[in-house]
Amino acid sequence: MSENTSATEVALYLSPPQDCDYLPEQQAQNIFLPADTHITPALYELLIEKGFRRSGKHAYRPHCASCHACIPCRLNTFHFKPSRNQRRVLTSNQDLTFSVCPTDFNEEHYSLYLRYQAFKHPGGSMQGFDRQAYQNFLCESFGNSVIYETRLNHQLLAVSVTDIFSNSLSAVYTFFDPDFAMRSLGTYCILKQIVAAKTQKKNYLYLGYYLTHSNKMAYKANYRPIQLRVNDQWLSYDKGCNVPEQSASTGSPITF
């Protein structure tokens, strides 16, 4: 793998099998870069284009033996066409502000995060994050992140952690106030990140992984045309097109 024009070798390791967070009865494995690897924003931009994601300062990609259901996905921000419902979400939330702030630890953000986890993922592994675990997860990055705050007047409603690259943005994680769930704040924050990417003349917004059979991840197909990385190629799927259920044929090699 190379970074710009300078060849860079990157060591990759395979994690042991563990229960999948998204598909019951499945065992999941990731390939990952060791924690002491020096990952610059430019190198991570190459990695994310090849389907990697990050958790804090840990870069990884699913690499399961018999399941390739995690499909990297992104939007071409200049080709994206909001649906009628998505336009309605933007219109109904015109009273909100969406503004950038640093990724430093913020007690207000942390309190909202705990309320969100208790509402959205009760009993999940991230619900019990203490301040240090939260900071490692959402405040640490490879040096190219911002936080977008969504507020109603001065009240914090949502937080979106976003990575910024030379040609793209990446939606890392969003959490919101459960009391305002009827405002479709998750959809609103993605739409506003698309607007932010276009304003910054970035071609893409990365959305992580799409999984057809996971309620947590299948919603991403609502944003069309969506690009999915299938068999190591980014393919575009417009409205009305069926999207694949696998990133590669089962049993086929995944190359990097």
C-alpha positions in Angstrom: 0.0 0.0 0.0 1.3 3.5 -0.8 0.7 6.9 0.7 0.7 9.5 -2.1 3.8 8.6 -4.2 5.9 7.2 -1.3 5.6 3.4 -0.8 4.4 2.5 2.6 4.1 -1.0 4.0 1.4 -1.5 6.5 1.2 -4.5 8.8 -2.2 -6.1 9.1 -3.4 -8.5 11.9 -6.4 -10.7 12.2 -8.5 -10.6 15.3 -9.8 -13.8 16.9 -13.5 -14.7 16.2 -16.1 -13.0 18.5 -19.9 -12.6 18.5 -21.1 -10.3 15.7 -22.6 -7.0 16.9 -25.0 -6.9 13.9 -26.0 -10.4 12.9 -27.1 -13.0 15.5 -25.5 -16.4 15.3 -22.6 -15.0 13.3 -18.9 -14.9 14.3 -17.0 -11.7 13.3 -13.4 -11.0 12.7 -11.5 -7.9 11.7 -8.2 -7.1 10.1 -6.6 -4.2 11.8 -3.5 -2.1 12.0 -1.4 -2.3 15.2 -2.0 0.5 17.6 1.6 1.9 17.3 1.3 2.4 13.5 1.7 6.0 12.5 -1.5 6.7 10.6 -1.6 10.2 9.0 -4.8 11.6 7.6 -3.5 11.0 4.1 -2.8 7.3 4.8 -6.2 6.8 6.5 -7.9 8.4 3.4 -6.3 5.6 1.4 -7.5 3.0 3.9 -11.0 4.3 4.1 -11.2 4.2 0.3 -10.4 0.5 0.6 -13.1 -0.1 3.0 -11.5 0.5 6.4 -13.1 2.3 9.3 -11.8 3.5 12.6 -12.7 3.3 16.3 -10.8 6.1 18.0 -7.2 5.6 16.7 -7.7 2.0 15.7 -8.2 1.3 12.0 -9.9 -1.9 11.0 -11.9 -3.7 8.3 -14.3 -6.8 8.6 -12.6 -9.9 7.4 -14.9 -12.8 8.3 -14.3 -16.3 7.0 -17.8 -17.1 5.6 -19.7 -13.8 5.7 -19.1 -10.7 3.7 -22.3 -8.9 4.7 -20.5 -5.7 5.8 -20.3 -3.6 2.7 -18.4 -0.3 2.7 -20.7 2.5 1.5 -20.4 6.2 0.6 -22.3 8.9 -1.2 -21.2 11.1 -4.1 -22.3 14.3 -2.5 -22.8 16.0 -5.9 -24.9 13.1 -7.3 -27.0 12.5 -4.2 -30.7 13.2 -4.6 -32.7 13.5 -1.3 -36.0 11.6 -1.2 -39.3 13.4 -0.4 -39.0 12.2 3.2 -35.4 13.5 3.5 -36.4 16.9 2.1 -39.2 16.9 4.7 -36.8 16.3 7.5 -34.6 19.2 6.4 -37.7 21.5 6.1 -39.1 20.5 9.5 -35.8 21.1 11.2 -35.0 24.6 9.9 -35.1 25.9 13.4 -32.0 23.9 14.3 -28.4 25.0 14.0 -25.6 22.7 12.8 -22.2 24.1 13.7 -18.6 22.9 14.1 -16.6 22.6 17.3 -13.4 20.9 18.4 -13.3 17.2 19.4 -12.1 17.9 22.9 -13.9 16.0 25.7 -17.1 17.8 26.6 -19.2 16.9 29.6 -22.4 18.0 27.9 -21.6 15.7 24.9 -20.8 12.8 27.2 -24.1 13.2 29.2 -26.1 13.2 25.9 -24.1 10.1 24.7 -25.1 8.1 27.8 -28.8 9.0 27.4 -28.6 8.0 23.7 -27.0 4.7 24.5 -29.6 3.8 27.2 -32.3 4.6 24.7 -30.9 3.2 21.4 -28.7 0.4 22.5 -29.8 -0.7 26.1 -27.5 -3.4 27.4 -24.9 -2.8 24.7 -21.2 -2.7 25.3 -20.9 1.0 24.7 -23.6 1.9 27.2 -21.2 1.5 30.1 -18.4 3.7 28.7 -16.8 5.8 31.3 -15.3 9.2 30.4 -12.0 7.7 29.4 -13.6 5.0 27.2 -15.8 7.7 25.6 -12.8 9.9 25.0 -10.8 7.1 23.4 -13.8 6.2 21.2 -14.9 9.7 20.0 -12.4 12.3 20.9 -9.3 10.5 19.6 -8.6 10.4 15.9 -5.8 10.6 13.3 -5.8 14.4 13.6 -8.5 15.3 11.0 -11.7 15.3 13.0 -14.4 17.8 14.0 -17.6 17.6 15.9 -20.9 19.1 14.5 -23.3 20.1 17.2 -27.1 20.3 16.4 -28.9 22.7 18.7 -32.4 24.1 19.2 -31.6 27.6 20.5 -29.0 26.7 23.1 -30.1 23.2 23.8 -27.9 20.4 22.5 -29.9 17.8 20.5 -27.2 15.9 18.6 -23.5 15.4 18.2 -21.8 14.1 14.9 -18.2 13.2 14.9 -16.8 13.7 11.4 -13.4 13.0 9.7 -12.2 15.5 7.1 -10.1 14.4 4.1 -8.8 16.1 1.0 -11.7 14.8 -1.1 -14.2 13.5 1.3 -15.8 13.6 4.7 -16.5 10.5 6.8 -19.4 10.2 9.2 -17.8 8.5 12.2 -20.6 8.5 14.8 -23.8 10.4 15.6 -25.8 10.4 18.8 -28.9 12.5 19.7 -31.4 13.4 22.4 -34.0 10.6 22.7 -36.6 13.2 23.7 -36.4 14.6 20.2 -36.4 11.3 18.3 -39.5 12.4 16.3 -37.4 15.0 14.6 -35.4 12.2 12.8 -32.2 13.6 14.0 -30.0 10.8 12.7 -31.3 11.5 9.1 -31.0 15.2 9.7 -27.3 14.9 10.7 -26.4 12.8 7.7 -28.1 15.3 5.4 -26.3 18.2 7.0 -23.0 16.4 6.6 -23.7 15.9 2.9 -24.3 19.7 2.8 -21.1 20.3 4.6 -19.2 18.1 2.2 -20.6 19.9 -0.8 -19.9 23.3 0.7 -16.2 22.2 1.2 -16.2 20.8 -2.3 -15.7 17.2 -1.1 -16.9 14.6 -3.5 -17.8 11.9 -1.0 -19.3 11.3 2.4 -18.4 7.9 3.8 -21.1 6.2 5.9 -19.3 3.1 7.2 -20.8 -0.3 6.5 -24.2 -1.3 5.0 -25.7 -4.6 6.1 -28.9 -5.7 4.4 -30.2 -7.8 7.3 -29.2 -5.4 10.2 -31.8 -2.9 11.4 -28.9 -0.8 12.7 -27.2 -0.5 9.3 -29.7 -1.2 6.5 -31.1 2.4 6.6 -28.1 3.6 4.7 -29.6 2.3 1.5 -32.2 5.1 1.8 -29.6 7.5 0.5 -29.4 7.3 -3.2 -27.5 6.9 -5.4 -25.4 5.0 -2.9 -22.0 3.6 -3.7 -21.0 0.2 -2.3 -17.6 -1.4 -2.5 -18.2 -4.8 -4.0 -15.4 -7.1 -5.1 -12.9 -4.3 -4.5 -14.8 -1.8 -6.7 -17.1 1.1 -5.9 -20.4 0.6 -7.7 -23.3 3.0 -7.7 -26.9 2.0 -7.0 -29.7 4.5 -7.9 -33.2 4.7 -6.5 -35.1 1.5 -7.3 -32.0 -0.6 -7.8 -31.5 -3.7 -5.7 -28.4 -3.5 -3.6 -26.2 -6.6 -3.0 -26.1 -8.5 0.2 -22.4 -9.3 0.1 -19.2 -7.3 -0.5 -17.7 -10.3 -2.2 -18.7 -13.8 -3.2 -18.6 -16.1 -0.2 -15.2 -17.7 0.0 -13.5 -15.3 -2.4 -10.3 -13.6 -1.3 -10.5 -10.0 -0.1 -7.4 -8.0 -1.3 -5.9 -4.8 0.0 
